[in-house]
Amino acid sequence: MYRVKLTRKAEKQYDHLTSYRKKINGLLEFLENTAYPAKEYDLVKLSGSRSAYRIRIGKVRIKYFVNKDEKTVIVYHIGLRSETTYK
């Protein structure tokens, strides 16, 4: 079991995404059981970091770190993907 934490920035981003809360809540509950839900969600390991991952749920991107020693998942970004996201 992992403990899921949201950074202050992620909490604010979560508050603005009212139409996606049900899906995000489902993902956060799933992350409590497994930090690497590759079969259930579109999971990608982010380059440049040993423990950073990104999950895509429709237009929403959720980025998080995994601390295996402390058994925690730290969500640091929850945002919508737009045309300018990767430019």
C-alpha positions as a printed Julia matrix, in Angstrom:
87×3 Matrix{Float64}:
   0.0    0.0     0.0
   1.19   3.47   -0.93
   0.24   6.79    0.61
  -0.79   9.35   -2.03
   0.07  13.01   -1.42
  -0.71  16.03   -3.57
   1.53  19.08   -3.63
  -0.07  22.46   -3.04
   0.15  23.19   -6.77
  -1.5   19.88   -7.65
  -4.3   20.55   -5.15
  -5.05  23.89   -6.81
  -5.0   22.3   -10.25
  -7.32  19.55   -9.01
  -9.79  22.15   -7.69
 -10.1   23.69  -11.16
 -10.82  20.4   -12.95
 -14.34  19.8   -11.69
 -15.5   17.8   -14.73
 -12.66  15.27  -14.39
 -12.73  14.77  -10.6
 -14.45  11.38  -10.72
 -11.77   9.95  -13.03
  -8.92  11.59  -11.09
 -10.31  10.27   -7.78
 -10.46   6.78   -9.25
  -6.83   7.04  -10.32
  -5.68   8.36   -6.93
  -7.42   5.47   -5.17
  -5.79   3.05   -7.62
  -2.37   4.56   -6.93
  -2.79   3.66   -3.25
  -2.67  -0.02   -4.22
  -0.1    0.09   -7.0
   2.2    2.93   -8.0
   2.68   1.58  -11.53
  -0.75   0.92  -13.13
   0.6    0.32  -16.65
  -2.13  -2.1   -17.7
  -5.04   0.01  -16.47
  -3.85   3.49  -17.46
  -1.61   5.09  -20.09
   1.55   5.16  -17.96
   4.85   6.6   -19.23
   8.1    6.9   -17.3
   9.47  10.42  -17.68
  13.03  10.69  -18.91
  15.61  12.44  -16.76
  14.32  11.05  -13.48
  14.44   7.65  -11.87
  11.0    7.79  -10.3
   8.85  10.28  -12.26
   5.82   9.07  -14.2
   2.96  10.49  -16.25
  -0.55   9.09  -16.6
  -2.99  10.24  -19.23
  -6.75  10.19  -18.68
  -8.35  11.73  -21.77
  -7.08  15.31  -21.92
  -5.81  15.27  -18.32
  -2.14  14.61  -17.55
  -1.1   13.58  -14.06
   2.6   13.61  -13.17
   3.97  12.05  -10.02
   7.04  10.74   -8.21
   7.29   7.38   -6.44
   9.3    7.02   -3.24
   9.68   3.27   -2.75
  11.46   3.59    0.59
   8.67   5.59    2.23
   5.91   3.94    0.17
   4.55   7.3    -1.01
   3.28   8.64   -4.32
   3.67  12.42   -4.66
   1.45  13.98   -7.32
   2.98  17.26   -8.43
   0.99  18.15  -11.57
  -2.62  17.67  -12.69
  -3.46  19.55  -15.86
  -5.24  19.59  -19.16
  -3.29  19.0   -22.32
  -3.79  21.72  -24.89
  -2.24  22.61  -28.24
   0.5   24.59  -26.47
   1.36  22.02  -23.79
   4.44  20.59  -25.47
   5.64  23.66  -27.4
